[in-house]
Amino acid sequence: MDITGSINTIGYGLAAIGPGIGVGLVFGLGVQAIARQPEARGVLQGQMIFGFAVIEALAILGFVLAFAQA
């Protein structure tokens, strides 16, 4: 039996689970923190966006590497 295709795409699909969970945690806990202390919204919102950017950079890096190896 011959298997054709690339296993890299499956690997990226599995690797995307981590950033998905990370984004959910960042925004979920950020909204919870803003609900507890509304006066700190500006600082917390900036940190949430920075955390999102770092997590998404890792996801995009995994996406690029999945197809670079093909």
PyRosetta script that sets phi, psi and omega in degrees:
from pyrosetta import init, pose_from_sequence

init()
pose = pose_from_sequence("MDITGSINTIGYGLAAIGPGIGVGLVFGLGVQAIARQPEARGVLQGQMIFGFAVIEALAILGFVLAFAQA")
pose.set_psi(1, 124.4)
pose.set_omega(1, 178.4)
pose.set_phi(2, -96.8)
pose.set_psi(2, 133.1)
pose.set_omega(2, 176.2)
pose.set_phi(3, -105.3)
pose.set_psi(3, 124.7)
pose.set_omega(3, 179.0)
pose.set_phi(4, -113.2)
pose.set_psi(4, 159.6)
pose.set_omega(4, 179.8)
pose.set_phi(5, 112.0)
pose.set_psi(5, -171.7)
pose.set_omega(5, -176.7)
pose.set_phi(6, -121.7)
pose.set_psi(6, 128.5)
pose.set_omega(6, 178.1)
pose.set_phi(7, -78.0)
pose.set_psi(7, -10.8)
pose.set_omega(7, 179.4)
pose.set_phi(8, -61.7)
pose.set_psi(8, -37.3)
pose.set_omega(8, -179.0)
pose.set_phi(9, -68.3)
pose.set_psi(9, -35.2)
pose.set_omega(9, 175.7)
pose.set_phi(10, -67.6)
pose.set_psi(10, -40.3)
pose.set_omega(10, 177.4)
pose.set_phi(11, -62.2)
pose.set_psi(11, -40.0)
pose.set_omega(11, 177.6)
pose.set_phi(12, -67.9)
pose.set_psi(12, -38.5)
pose.set_omega(12, 177.6)
pose.set_phi(13, -59.0)
pose.set_psi(13, -41.8)
pose.set_omega(13, 177.1)
pose.set_phi(14, -70.5)
pose.set_psi(14, -35.7)
pose.set_omega(14, -179.6)
pose.set_phi(15, -72.5)
pose.set_psi(15, -21.0)
pose.set_omega(15, 180.0)
pose.set_phi(16, -75.7)
pose.set_psi(16, -11.4)
pose.set_omega(16, 178.3)
pose.set_phi(17, -65.2)
pose.set_psi(17, -40.4)
pose.set_omega(17, -179.1)
pose.set_phi(18, -61.2)
pose.set_psi(18, -52.9)
pose.set_omega(18, 177.0)
pose.set_phi(19, -62.5)
pose.set_psi(19, -32.2)
pose.set_omega(19, 177.8)
pose.set_phi(20, -63.5)
pose.set_psi(20, -44.0)
pose.set_omega(20, 176.8)
pose.set_phi(21, -66.5)
pose.set_psi(21, -40.9)
pose.set_omega(21, -179.7)
pose.set_phi(22, -61.5)
pose.set_psi(22, -43.5)
pose.set_omega(22, 178.9)
pose.set_phi(23, -64.3)
pose.set_psi(23, -41.2)
pose.set_omega(23, 177.7)
pose.set_phi(24, -61.3)
pose.set_psi(24, -41.8)
pose.set_omega(24, 178.8)
pose.set_phi(25, -67.3)
pose.set_psi(25, -43.7)
pose.set_omega(25, -178.3)
pose.set_phi(26, -60.1)
pose.set_psi(26, -50.2)
pose.set_omega(26, -177.0)
pose.set_phi(27, -75.1)
pose.set_psi(27, -36.6)
pose.set_omega(27, 178.3)
pose.set_phi(28, -63.0)
pose.set_psi(28, -47.4)
pose.set_omega(28, 179.9)
pose.set_phi(29, -73.1)
pose.set_psi(29, -29.8)
pose.set_omega(29, 176.5)
pose.set_phi(30, -66.4)
pose.set_psi(30, -43.4)
pose.set_omega(30, 177.5)
pose.set_phi(31, -64.7)
pose.set_psi(31, -39.0)
pose.set_omega(31, 178.0)
pose.set_phi(32, -64.0)
pose.set_psi(32, -41.0)
pose.set_omega(32, 179.1)
pose.set_phi(33, -66.5)
pose.set_psi(33, -39.3)
pose.set_omega(33, 178.3)
pose.set_phi(34, -67.2)
pose.set_psi(34, -35.7)
pose.set_omega(34, 177.8)
pose.set_phi(35, -65.5)
pose.set_psi(35, -33.2)
pose.set_omega(35, 179.8)
pose.set_phi(36, -77.5)
pose.set_psi(36, -37.6)
pose.set_omega(36, -178.9)
pose.set_phi(37, -134.6)
pose.set_psi(37, 84.2)
pose.set_omega(37, -177.2)
pose.set_phi(38, -62.4)
pose.set_psi(38, -25.2)
pose.set_omega(38, -179.0)
pose.set_phi(39, -70.4)
pose.set_psi(39, -17.3)
pose.set_omega(39, -179.9)
pose.set_phi(40, -96.5)
pose.set_psi(40, 18.1)
pose.set_omega(40, -174.4)
pose.set_phi(41, -59.3)
pose.set_psi(41, -43.5)
pose.set_omega(41, -177.0)
pose.set_phi(42, -60.4)
pose.set_psi(42, -46.2)
pose.set_omega(42, -179.7)
pose.set_phi(43, -67.7)
pose.set_psi(43, -45.4)
pose.set_omega(43, -177.3)
pose.set_phi(44, -66.6)
pose.set_psi(44, -38.0)
pose.set_omega(44, -179.6)
pose.set_phi(45, -65.9)
pose.set_psi(45, -38.8)
pose.set_omega(45, 176.4)
pose.set_phi(46, -64.2)
pose.set_psi(46, -40.2)
pose.set_omega(46, 178.2)
pose.set_phi(47, -68.5)
pose.set_psi(47, -35.2)
pose.set_omega(47, 177.1)
pose.set_phi(48, -63.7)
pose.set_psi(48, -44.1)
pose.set_omega(48, -178.9)
pose.set_phi(49, -67.3)
pose.set_psi(49, -38.6)
pose.set_omega(49, 177.1)
pose.set_phi(50, -64.4)
pose.set_psi(50, -44.0)
pose.set_omega(50, 177.6)
pose.set_phi(51, -61.4)
pose.set_psi(51, -41.5)
pose.set_omega(51, 177.2)
pose.set_phi(52, -60.8)
pose.set_psi(52, -43.5)
pose.set_omega(52, -178.8)
pose.set_phi(53, -63.4)
pose.set_psi(53, -41.3)
pose.set_omega(53, 179.9)
pose.set_phi(54, -66.1)
pose.set_psi(54, -43.3)
pose.set_omega(54, -179.8)
pose.set_phi(55, -65.3)
pose.set_psi(55, -44.1)
pose.set_omega(55, -179.7)
pose.set_phi(56, -67.7)
pose.set_psi(56, -31.1)
pose.set_omega(56, 176.2)
pose.set_phi(57, -62.2)
pose.set_psi(57, -39.4)
pose.set_omega(57, 177.3)
pose.set_phi(58, -66.2)
pose.set_psi(58, -39.1)
pose.set_omega(58, 178.6)
pose.set_phi(59, -65.8)
pose.set_psi(59, -42.4)
pose.set_omega(59, 179.8)
pose.set_phi(60, -67.2)
pose.set_psi(60, -37.9)
pose.set_omega(60, 176.5)
pose.set_phi(61, -61.0)
pose.set_psi(61, -43.2)
pose.set_omega(61, 176.4)
pose.set_phi(62, -62.7)
pose.set_psi(62, -38.3)
pose.set_omega(62, 178.3)
pose.set_phi(63, -63.1)
pose.set_psi(63, -45.1)
pose.set_omega(63, -179.4)
pose.set_phi(64, -65.9)
pose.set_psi(64, -42.6)
pose.set_omega(64, -179.0)
pose.set_phi(65, -68.6)
pose.set_psi(65, -29.5)
pose.set_omega(65, 178.5)
pose.set_phi(66, -64.0)
pose.set_psi(66, -36.9)
pose.set_omega(66, -179.3)
pose.set_phi(67, -94.1)
pose.set_psi(67, -15.7)
pose.set_omega(67, 177.9)
pose.set_phi(68, -72.5)
pose.set_psi(68, -28.5)
pose.set_omega(68, -178.0)
pose.set_phi(69, -82.9)
pose.set_psi(69, -15.0)
pose.set_omega(69, -174.3)
pose.set_phi(70, -69.3)
pose.dump_pdb("model.pdb")
